Amino acid sequence: MAPSLGSIALLRSQPTPGHRPHRESGGIGRRAGFRFQADIFLIARAGRLLKARVARGNECKELTVSDRPHVVILGCGFGGVGACHRLSKANVDITLIDKNDYHTFQPLIYQVATAELDASTVGHPIRDLLHKHDNVRFHKAIVSGVDLEKKTVQIEGSDPLKYDYLIIGLGAQVNFFGVPGADEHAYPLYTIEHAVRLKKHILEVLEAADKDPSLVDDGALNVVVVGGGPTGVETAGALTDLFSVEFAQDYPNLPIDKARIIIVDAGPALLGPFKPNLQEYTKQAIEALGVELHLQNQVVEVTPSHAVLKSGETIPTHTVIWAAGLKANPVAQSLGVELGRGGRVPVEADLSLAGHPEVFVVGDISQATDAKTGQVLPQLGSVGIQAGTHAAVNIMKSVDGKSTEPFCYHNKGTMATIGRNAAVVELPGGITLTGELAWLAWGAVHLALLTGAESRASALVDWSWELFTHQRSKRIDIEL
Ligand SMILES: Cc1cc2nc3c(=O)[nH]c(=O)nc-3n(C[C@H](O)[C@H](O)[C@H](O)COP(=O)(O)OP(=O)(O)OC[C@H]3O[C@@H](n4cnc5c(N)ncnc54)[C@H](O)[C@@H]3O)c2cc1C
């Protein structure tokens, strides 16, 4: 029989008064079984009547464990973390599920790809985040769907998990928009695995070209970045530094000065959602770093050795980085509701699913509308974390029999870095910053937002080291 996360979830230590902690099925022997029966007696006497199945030997038994509402949180990204943190002191039992055992700080994954930071600096162990949260249980597992009628979550290799309340924060994934060859040959940049794979690929291409210089004419030193949003701009800027400083010294036999870093974007300007003065500054700053821009153009085909543009031009390259689009996590499709743009799940003003006040959808997977402005909110970490927290508050209100409240996003500003001493910041109220001040603000904010003191310390050391020495010691290729 498949193991049941539902039964395990209801068997952990419960801080409910009069409710003694249980052990999981695997460790239950004869004496433990006796203790279980005593617990059942106590619990039943206290009138706590929720069911959990406990495997004892080969048997499965129905036991009474806790009457607290069971909140299941899917995804431990910004939305899931926000929700979990807010609910950790509430009178509920939480099961948190993520396919990884770490939380990813996506805004800095491009620095893993460009050898500036270690993967462990932008990924933080989820279990570490939960040490002080007695009512949360974490499972590393893959969610495959949600059954809204049965109020269960489908999990690969496990029995369905029952919930009283559900928060869906499964994020988004790369969208290749059906461009031929992109899925097979382009390098997306949305997860830590993507970043590690991209760094490995860049190093392998350089090593291959060093052995066989004819690959240079084949485009081995060229990188095409698809998408001129913050991810594309930040990645291209970081690559110019990596090539012009580190690789120039690492590969003295290669003509690194011939390397081309190219951004292709369908729009007329870089950083589409930013103000025009910041877009213009970004264009000038990134071109000053040597990045070629192909605006109002598109990559229409990717092969292992070139990218074809809509304009008809073919760029020889072995590295196409896809930073151009997202679509909602496919689990959204299992909800059976009409999905919005990019497969996002439309939600009510309080972030719940229409007709299902017990289900909340937050972050990149959701299509939430700002109660103040009526605008669809962007797929940003700040939106995700605020939405997760708001969904948690609404669940607490609902548990207490109160009405839920609409979600209002507090925009604290947006920013993007371009390269050394160059960044753009757009603050609420229309204030904008550029240059060194913006760059320092970008560094300070990202350092403060990174998860965990150790990650912050390690980013500070790596950034300072690179700032003063121009060296990135993370440019090693580990074979797995
Ligand atoms: C390169 C990059 C740079 C960015 N820079 C910024 C920035 O500077 N500022 C900003 O505000 N935002 C930025 N963003 C956007 C921001 O990171 C996202 O909006 C935010 O991560 C969304 O949070 P989320 O919780 O919805 O999803 P995510 O953070 O993506 O979390 C989803 C979680 O669900 C898990 N999961 C997915 N599928 C499954 C499954 N089937 N089963 C189990 N678990 C699953 C994943 O492992 C993940 O932990 C950036 C994004 C990227 C990709």
The ligand as an ORCA input file, in Angstrom:
! r2SCAN-3c Opt
* xyz 0 1
  C      15.371     34.608    -12.151
  C      14.260     35.278    -11.392
  C      14.489     36.511    -10.782
  C      13.471     37.124    -10.054
  N      13.717     38.340     -9.457
  C      12.755     38.895     -8.685
  C      13.004     40.100     -7.990
  O      14.081     40.681     -8.091
  N      12.014     40.609     -7.213
  C      10.800     39.990     -7.093
  O       9.935     40.472     -6.348
  N      10.537     38.848     -7.745
  C      11.478     38.285     -8.542
  N      11.217     37.119     -9.200
  C       9.884     36.533     -9.098
  C       9.715     35.761     -7.818
  O      10.842     34.956     -7.570
  C       8.451     34.930     -7.917
  O       7.383     35.805     -8.156
  C       8.209     34.162     -6.635
  O       9.211     33.199     -6.449
  C       6.850     33.478     -6.682
  O       6.652     32.836     -5.470
  P       5.710     31.541     -5.409
  O       5.646     31.140     -3.986
  O       4.441     31.799     -6.113
  O       6.439     30.448     -6.294
  P       7.890     29.835     -6.165
  O       8.804     30.720     -5.419
  O       8.264     29.435     -7.545
  O       7.656     28.539     -5.270
  C       6.931     27.423     -5.740
  C       7.352     26.226     -4.918
  O       6.539     25.122     -5.314
  C       7.355     23.974     -5.449
  N       6.700     23.102     -6.424
  C       6.476     23.367     -7.726
  N       5.821     22.350     -8.289
  C       5.628     21.427     -7.337
  C       4.975     20.160     -7.301
  N       4.384     19.643     -8.381
  N       4.963     19.477     -6.145
  C       5.549     19.992     -5.038
  N       6.171     21.185     -5.008
  C       6.200     21.899     -6.144
  C       8.699     24.493     -5.915
  O       9.738     23.595     -5.579
  C       8.798     25.827     -5.165
  O       9.474     25.685     -3.941
  C      12.215     36.496     -9.935
  C      11.999     35.256    -10.548
  C      13.012     34.661    -11.255
  C      12.767     33.323    -11.890
*
